[in-house]
Amino acid sequence: MSEAATTLDWLRRRVGRLRAAVVDPRARSEVITRLRFGAQVHQDVSLSCHDRYPRLFTPVRALLAERHAPHILSYGCAAGEEVTSLRGYFPDAMLVGAEINPALLRICRKLPHDPQRVFIESRRDTIAAHGPYDAIFAMAVFTRRPNEVNERGLRDISGHYPFALFAADLRFLADQIAPGGLLIVEHAQYLVEDALRGMPFSAVPGLGNWLAKGPRFDPEGIRIEPQPYISRIFRRDS
C-alpha cells in the first residue's frame, strides 16, 4: 500500500472513531480527557478487561509472597478492571487505582465497597501521598494510540509521543517504589531500561521476558529493528 493510501485509510479510521465518540459515552470521555489534559495523557484509549495479564500477575504474586498486605498501585486503572483483577491475586493487599479520566474514575468509585482499596486522581501529589508501593503496574499506559502508529507505519514517533514524556513519568513512578519492590510495565512504546538508566533497578531474570507486543522505539523515537525481546518486571535494589 502506498504512503498516500495508508494515510487515507488512517484518516477514514480516525473519522470512524470520532463518530463513535458522539454515541459512545466511554469514547466521548476519552476525547474530553485528551482535550482537557493534553500532553499529560499517554494512552487515551481506555480499552481494558478483567484479568488481562495473568502471565504477569501470576509471577508478581510469587515475588511478593513474603510481603504481608503489599501496597500496590494500578497506574491508569481505566474503569477498575485491573484493580478488581488484582484483588484475586492479592487478597490482603492495599490496592490503589489511579486514573486521569474523570468519567472512568467516577465508575471506579461506584464499584462495590472494598476497605482495602482506593481510587484516586492520577496526579503526582496524590500518587505520592498513597505510597510508597511494593509494586506498581503500568499496563498499556505508556503507549500513545498504538493502532494509529501501526496503521500509519510510523518509523519515527518523536513528534507523536516524545521519549521525554515517557521517561519523566516512568521515573516518577519508580521513585515511589519501596526498596525491593517491583515495577511492571507492559505495552510501552519505549524500553523501560532506557528510561530508568542510572536508577537502582534491574530486570527480574527469567520472568516477564518475551517478544515485545508491537514495535519499540529508541530514545530518539526511531523504531528498533528487529522487534526486540523485552523485560517487563523490574525490581528496585534493597
ABEGO torsion letter per residue (X at the ends): XBAAAAAAAAAAAAAAAAAAAAABAAAAAAAAAAAAAEAABBBABABBBBGABAAAAAAAAAAAAABBGBBBBBBGAEAGAAAAAAAAABAABBBBBBBABAAAAAAAAABBBBAABBBBBBBAAAAAAAOBBABBBBBGABBBGAAAAAAAGBABAAAABBAAAAAAAAAAAAAABBBGBBBBBBGBABBAAAAABGBBBBBBBGBGBBBBBEBBBBAAGBBBOBBBBBBABBBBBX
